[in-house]
Amino acid sequence: MASSVANYDYIVDWEFQTDGLIRIKVGLSGILMIKGTKYENVNQIRSEDEIHGTFLAQNTIGVIHDHYITFYLDMDVDGTDNSFVQVKMAKQTVKNGQTPRKSFWKAERHIAKTEKDAQIKLSI
């Protein structure tokens, strides 16, 4: 997806992986935010001068600034009949010696009933 905002073009790449991970990469291009300056040469700038940017060319400074990007995911995008399901692996023990194995993994599904119930604490 590409969008133009002010003097920048933002390129957003969404990658939906089969394990449920959503990876988002953002790049930008466009015209630099600049301001005029009295300096015609980089050698004229004294170390104590606060130019708040990078000297680019005669009388031109590229301004230091930030870009903040916020994402909002609408989980009801396909309607409200969707459910958030968390699947965890749980150890099950074998009873009655039906197999040489003593245990196995079983997928346990948990369907969230509320948004609070669907919150996941990430250990990052």
Phi, psi and omega per residue, in radians:
M1 nan 2.391 3.084
A2 -2.220 2.445 3.092
S3 -2.486 2.601 3.112
S4 -1.864 2.175 3.098
V5 -2.262 2.093 -3.086
A6 0.944 -2.151 -3.076
N7 -1.772 0.355 -3.142
Y8 -2.137 2.613 2.981
D9 -1.937 2.100 3.133
Y10 -1.745 2.325 3.088
I11 -1.996 2.053 -3.113
V12 -1.968 2.165 -3.127
D13 -1.961 1.999 3.121
W14 -1.728 2.263 3.090
E15 -2.166 1.984 3.125
F16 -1.724 1.945 -3.070
Q17 -1.614 2.736 -3.060
T18 -1.162 -0.331 3.112
D19 -1.542 0.126 3.112
G20 1.661 -0.156 -3.140
L21 -1.242 2.373 3.039
I22 -1.941 2.022 -3.133
R23 -1.884 2.262 -3.093
I24 -2.157 2.283 3.080
K25 -2.146 2.395 -3.120
V26 -2.194 2.290 3.048
G27 -2.237 2.772 3.100
L28 -2.479 2.708 -3.128
S29 -2.562 2.879 3.085
G30 2.535 -2.816 -3.101
I31 -1.578 2.268 -3.140
L32 -1.076 2.576 2.986
M33 -1.385 2.117 -3.060
I34 -2.216 2.881 2.998
K35 -2.475 2.724 3.128
G36 -1.391 2.717 3.115
T37 -2.541 2.776 3.100
K38 -1.333 -0.281 -3.065
Y39 -1.317 2.337 3.097
E40 -1.830 -0.237 -3.074
N41 -2.555 2.530 -3.120
V42 -1.087 -0.469 -3.141
N43 -1.235 -0.256 3.110
Q44 -1.386 -0.295 -3.077
I45 -1.413 2.087 3.116
R46 -1.433 2.707 -3.089
S47 -1.095 -0.492 -3.119
E48 -1.500 -0.111 3.108
D49 -1.257 2.361 3.093
E50 -1.733 1.654 -3.096
I51 -1.623 -0.212 3.072
H52 0.917 0.816 3.113
G53 2.964 -2.851 -3.128
T54 -2.058 2.283 3.088
F55 -1.175 2.105 -3.078
L56 -1.791 -0.776 -3.090
A57 -2.813 3.134 -3.136
Q58 -0.912 2.163 3.112
N59 1.054 0.410 -3.072
T60 -2.356 2.223 3.079
I61 -2.139 2.327 3.003
G62 -1.439 2.075 -3.013
V63 -1.299 2.368 3.038
I64 -1.304 2.242 3.132
H65 -2.757 2.959 -3.108
D66 -2.012 2.796 3.005
H67 -2.176 2.173 3.098
Y68 -1.935 2.287 -3.110
I69 -2.133 2.230 -3.112
T70 -2.085 2.429 3.125
F71 -2.027 2.472 3.048
Y72 -2.210 2.102 3.123
L73 -1.807 2.103 3.122
D74 -1.617 1.815 -3.097
M75 -1.265 -0.196 3.098
D76 -1.711 0.400 -3.036
V77 -1.029 -0.497 -3.140
D78 -1.862 0.345 -3.133
G79 1.918 3.042 -3.071
T80 -1.647 0.049 3.126
D81 -1.458 0.039 3.121
N82 -1.339 2.770 3.062
S83 -2.291 2.603 3.021
F84 -1.643 2.109 -3.099
V85 -2.081 2.206 3.059
Q86 -1.864 2.254 -3.129
V87 -1.956 2.167 3.102
K88 -2.119 2.579 3.086
M89 -1.538 2.315 -3.133
A90 -2.221 2.498 3.138
K91 -1.379 2.267 3.089
Q92 -2.043 2.318 3.115
T93 -1.598 2.578 -3.140
V94 -1.512 2.341 -3.141
K95 -1.836 2.670 3.036
N96 1.136 0.257 3.077
G97 1.034 0.638 -3.115
Q98 -1.205 -0.278 -3.089
T99 -2.606 2.756 3.074
P100 -1.117 -0.336 3.130
R101 -1.239 2.636 3.083
K102 -1.762 -0.389 3.140
S103 -2.734 2.951 3.071
F104 -2.676 2.910 3.119
W105 -1.631 2.415 3.098
K106 -2.274 2.375 3.114
A107 -1.404 2.172 3.090
E108 -1.922 2.200 -3.116
R109 -1.678 2.389 3.075
H110 -2.197 2.052 3.127
I111 -1.680 2.129 3.138
A112 -1.259 2.343 3.133
K113 -1.655 -0.423 3.124
T114 -2.333 2.891 3.076
E115 -1.096 -0.671 3.113
K116 -1.087 -0.662 3.130
D117 -1.156 -0.434 -3.092
A118 -1.559 -0.102 3.139
Q119 -1.166 2.421 3.134
I120 -2.126 2.228 3.076
K121 -1.507 2.096 -3.127
L122 -1.595 2.395 3.065
S123 -1.741 1.409 -3.088
I124 -1.788 nan nan
